[in-house]
Amino acid sequence: MKILSCVFIFIATLSTCLSTSKVRRVLKFGDTIEDYIMFSPDMEQFTEQFSICSWVRKVRPAGNYLYWFHYATESSVSEIRMTDHGHSKMFNGPSLNKVDQLAITPCPWFHYCMSWSASSASADVYFNGTKVGSITTPPGRELATGGSLVLGQRQSEAGDIYTVNGGRPFGGELYKLNIFSKKLTAGEVSEMHRAGISSDVERKQGQYRQLKWENIIQQPRNGNVQLVNTDFAEDDRACAVKASLAYIEKQLANARQELNMMNAGKLLDQTQSELREAKIELEATRADLGQRLSQAQSELELTRIELEETELELEACFEEKSWSPWDILNHQCFFNSVLSEEKIASLNKVWERLESFKGVTVTKDLIAFLKDDDTGKDLCEV
């Protein structure tokens, strides 16, 4: 239902965006560091007061600090500068940042004015006819002259384009940029906006309109800067269509997100069920292993007890039994065999060999040495 509602809104927007078309010439800027207008206007008539007003259209969807107006001098690189997203600055001083408040989006035209006087030590900033803030300037400070004005790009210093990280190209459109040699009142700025983009209301300022739009568009253009015919009614319809499409896309994205959450919920339930089953199996396995371990420990304890008992019996056996030299006859070489003259001779040979070690302590090394001796090795063979 939400998607159908979006489609109906989209169709309704198309059907209601009908108005009388009026074609005007606007400056359209490319989005590279090479796309700008640079010239050095006579700023003498603006040293004590001025108002800069223009219709501005943001085109690039991303990027902050995209400059459409930047006037710089040798002593002040930020004498006047304005961006397409609500950031303004004067005299290298504090800036006025209305980015979050204005939330300017690509496509629609908006009316922008900065109105200043040395006597008030303040520059008032207007957005679509409404004052949105002020910039305080030093008392007695006048506008510096002899500088460089760049439209559509930022300057690193007077006359030099800022190129770091691709610069700050405006990439949008300007229309009816005029600089007046007076500080316009809030009522005069509001009137300009209310009259609309297709009006000629700024001409009412007569002699105060010193730097005129019709002269600005005659300045040399660098890179991809074009003077193009624009139908503002068509622009409005295109923006309405774009806004409707954006709304539909947002609703679709929300629907996809809800669907993903539902699928994620099902997957989570399935995973939790599998985890519960695995936990039950693990507990059963743990219990079985515990039982087996207990049984093995019991069997090991019984074996240990039996070994201890056997060891005690062996010790008792050795303690009770008295040893005799005749125990040698229990050896397999003699037991159950005929005691022949040859066997007796072999035994005598062994004892005679032992005579040579008289006085030596019997140790394991001595026994090992005697075993390695050839004497007595044929004892079982006779």
N, C-alpha and C positions, 0 to 999 in steps of 0.2 A: 504493500500500500504506500509506503514512503516513496518508493521509486516512481510509482504512478503519479503521485502528487508532484514530484519534482518535474516530471515530463509535462504535466499540465501547467505548472508555473513557467516552464521554459517556453511553451507555445503561447501562453498569455503575454509573456514579455515581448515576444516577437511581434505580436499583433498590436500591442499598445505603444511600441516605440516608433511611432510615425510622426514626423514633424517636417517643417519646411526646411529644405536643405540650403546651406549657404557655404560655398567653397571659398576657403582662404588659404594663403600661402604660409606654411610653417617651416621652421628649421628642424630638420631631422638629423640627429647625430648617430654616427656609428659607435661601436662599443670597444674600440681599440685606443691605444695611447696616441695614435696618429690622427684621431678624429676630433677636431676642435676649431674654434675661431679665435685668433689672437690679434689684438690691435691696441694702440695706445691713444685712447680718447683724451680730449681736453677736459680735465676734471676741475679746472679753476672755479667754475660756477657752482661746484658742489662742496667746496671746502668747509662751509659753515652749516649747511643743511642739505639734505637730499631725501628722495624716496625712490626706491627701486621696486618696480612692480612688473610682474610677468605672469602669463599663464604657462604652467609647467605640466608636462605629462611624463610620468615615470613609466619606463618600458621594461627595463631590466628587472627580472623578478627577484634576483638575489644581489647582495652586496650593499654595504653601507658606505657612507661618505663618497657618493658619486656626485661630483661637483658640476653644477650647471652654471655657476657664476663664481669667479675668483679674480679679485683685483689685488695685485701685489705691487709693492714699491721696493726700492733698494733697502730702505730702513724698516719696512714692515711687510713680511711675506703674507701675513693674514690681515691685510688692511680691511678687506671685505670678502667673505666667502660664504656660499650657501650650497647645501646639498639637496638632493631630491627626496630625502626621507625625514626632513625636519630638523636639520642641524645648521646653526648660523653662528658666525663669529665676526668680530670687528676689532681693529686696532691691536691685534695680537693679544687681546685680553681674554677674559672669560667668555665661554661660548654659551649659547642657548640651545639646549638639547630637548626637543619635544618629540623625539622618535616614538617613544611608547605611547604618548598621549594622542598623536596624530594617526599613527598606524597607517601610513600612506601605502597603498597597494598599486601595482601596475595597472595601467589602462586609463582610468579616469583623468580628465584634466582638472587641475586645481589652481586657484589663484593665490599668488604669494606676493607679499609686500614687506619691505623693510623701510621704515620711516625714521629718520634721525635728524637731530639738530645739536650743534655745539652748546647752545644756550640751555637746553634741557639736560645735556650730558646723558642722553638716553636714546636708544634705538628700539622702537616698537616693532614687533614682528606680527604679521597678520596672516592667517590661513583661511582662505575662502571667506574673506571679509570680516573675520573675527580675530581680535587681538588674542594671541596665545602666550605672549610673554614679552619681556624687555631685556635689553643688554645695557648695562651701565657702562658709560665711557668716562675717561678721565676728564675732570673739569678743564675747560679751555682747550682741550685737544681738538684740532681741526683735521679734516681729511687730507692726507698727503697727496701730492700731485706728481705727475711725471711717471706714473706707474704703468704696468701692463695689465690689460683686461683679457682674460681667457674665458670663453664660453665653452662648456662641455668637457672640461678637464681641470685638474689641479696643477698648480705651479709649485716647484720645489724652491724657487726663488724667482724674482721678477724676470719674466721672459723665458724661463726654462721650465719645460714640462716635467712633471713628476712621473718617473718611470719605474719605481720600485714595485716589484710584484705585479707588473702589468698596469701600474698607474691607477687613477681613479676616474676612468671614462664615464661620462654621463649616460650616453647611449639612449637618451630619450628625445623629447621634442619640446620646443619653445615657441611661444606665440605672443606677440605684442609686448616685448620687453622694452620698457621705457624707463628713463631716469629723469626724475623731476628735480628742479632746483629749489625745493621747499619740502618741509616736513608735512606730509598729508595728514589730515585729521582722520579720526576713526570713521567719521561719517563719509568722507570722500573715498576712503578705501572700501568701505562697505558698499557704496554706490557702484563702484567699478565691478565688484563681484556680482551684485544683484542684476546689473545691466546685462551680464552674460558675456560669453567669450566672443560672440559675433557682433557686439556693439562697438561703437566708436566713442564711448563715454570719456575715455582718457584725453580726447582732443579738447575737452572743456577746460583743461588746465592751461591751454594756450601757450603763453611765453614760458611757463615753468617746465614744459616738456622739452628739455634741452637735448638729451641723447635719445633720438627717436628710433622706433622700430624700423621704419622705412629706410633709415640710414644704416642701422645695424646689419640688415640683411644684404647690404651692398658690400660689406667687408669681405676680404679674401678668406676663403674657407680652405682648411687643411684636411687632407684625407677624405674620409667618407662622411661629409656633411652636405646635405642636400636641402634645397628649397623646394618643397613639394606642395602640391595642391591637396587640401584636406577638407572633407565634408564633415563638419562637426556633428551634424545629426547622424550621419553614418557611423561616426566614432562612438556616439552615445549608444546606438543600436548594437554595435560590435561589443562594447563594454558590457551592455546588458546581457547579450548572449553569452559572453565569456563568464560573467558572474553567475548566470544560470547554470552553465556547464560546470563551473567550479562547485556550485552548490550540489549539483547532481553527483559529481565525483566524490564530494565529501560524504554525501549520504551513502553512496555505494561503498566507500571506504569503511564507514561506520558499520554497514551491513556485513561486509566481509569480516570486520573485526569481531562482530557479535557471533558470526558463524564460526570463526576460528576459536572463539572462547567456548562455544558450545561443543565443538569437536574436542577442544582441549579438555573440557570437563568430562566428556565421555572417556577420553583416553586416560584421564586421571583416575576415574572410577575403576576402569579396567586394571590399571596399574596397581591401585590400592588393593583390589581383590586378589591379584596375582601375588602381591606382597604378603597378604594375609595367609594365602595358601602356602607360600614358601616359608613363612614363619612357623606354621603348624608342622610342616615337614621337617624344618630345622630343629624344632623342639623335640619331635619324635626321634630324630636321628641322635640328638644330644642325649636323650634319655636312654636309647639303646646303647650308645657308646659308653655312657656312664655305668650302665649295668654290666657291660662287657669288661670295662676297666675294673670294676669292683670284683668281678669274678676272677679276672687275671691276677689282681692283687691278692685275693684269698689263696689262689693256687700257688702263687709265688711265696706267700708266707708259709704254706704247708711244706713246700719244697725246701725252704730255708730251715725249717724246724727239722725235717728229715735229715738234711745235710749235717746239721749240728749234732743230731743224735748219732749219725754214722761216725762223725769225727770223734765223738766221745767214746764210742765203742772201739774204734781203732786205737785211740790212745790207751784205753783200758787194756786192750789186747796186748799192745806192746809193753805196757807196764807189767802185766802178769807173766808174760813169756820170758824165760831165761834163755839167753843165746848160747849156742855151743858151736865149736869149730866143725862139729860133725854135720851142722845144718847145711854145709856145702853139698852134702850128698843128696839134698832135696832138689838140687838143680837138675834141669832136664837132661843134662849131659850124663848124669849118673843114675838118677832115679829110674827104677825099673829096667836097668841095663846091667850087664855082667861086669863086675869089677875085675877087669883083666889086668895082666901085668903091664900092658902098655899104658892104661889109664893111670895106674899107680905111678909109673915112671914119669908121666906128664905132670902129675900133681907134685912129685918130688922136684921136678925141674922148676916149677913155679915157685916153690918155697925156697929153693936154692937162689933164685933170682932176687927174692925178697931180702936175702941175707945182705946183699950189697947196699941196702938202704937202712941198715941198722943205725939207730940214733936219729933218723929223720922223722919229723912230725907228720903224721898221716893227715893229709888235707884233700880237698876235692881235686886240686891240681895234681897231687901225687897219684891219686887214683886214676885220673884221666891219662897221665903219662904212662902208667903201667898198662892201661887198657890198650894204648896205642903200640905198646911193645909187642914184638912178634911172639914172645914167650907165652905159651899157654893158649895161643890162638887155635892150635890143632887139638885142644883138649877134648872137644866133642866129636872129633873125627876118628879117634882110635877106638 
